[in-house]
Amino acid sequence: MKHAVIAALSAVLFALGSCGGESQAASVAGKYSLDTKALEKMIMDGMGDMPAEQKAMMKPMMEGMIKAMGEMSVEVKADNTFVVSGGDQDAKGTWKLENGKVSMTTTEGKDKGETRVLEIKDGKLVGKDKGPDGKEMEITLIKK
């Protein structure tokens, strides 16, 4: 799940940079965090027909995980680099604009060599990654 957050944060940063040249890169610069409300809704929706008592049992664990993920941040820099910090997922990398999408490549950290692509939707960076259950999930990053 933490990999998904890094991927999403990276994707968001790239997506914001997709609207133009250097001035666009400068406007993308800033700190981003996971949209924890959207993540919680997606997880709860994914529990579907699970019995209420099971949902109640899982909710504190889910809330703890979401809180930890929400404390992670991605700093996107105007020099086309990014830094992910928080938890045990510190990472660094580079980002670029390609075909209207932001591509983020991790150069240091656990996911070294991986590239993730994000889209800009309603001013947020949105990408997909695999959740802890192996299923694809949507990750949304918001500028702080």
Secondary structure, 3 states (H helix, E strand, C coil): CHHHHHHHHHHHHHHHHHHCCHHHHHHHCEEEEECHHHHHHHHHHHCCCCCHHHHHHHHHHHHHHHHHHHCCEEEECCCCEEEEECCCCCEEEEEEEECCEEEEEEEECCCCCCEEEEEEECCEEEEEEECCCCCEEEEEEEEC
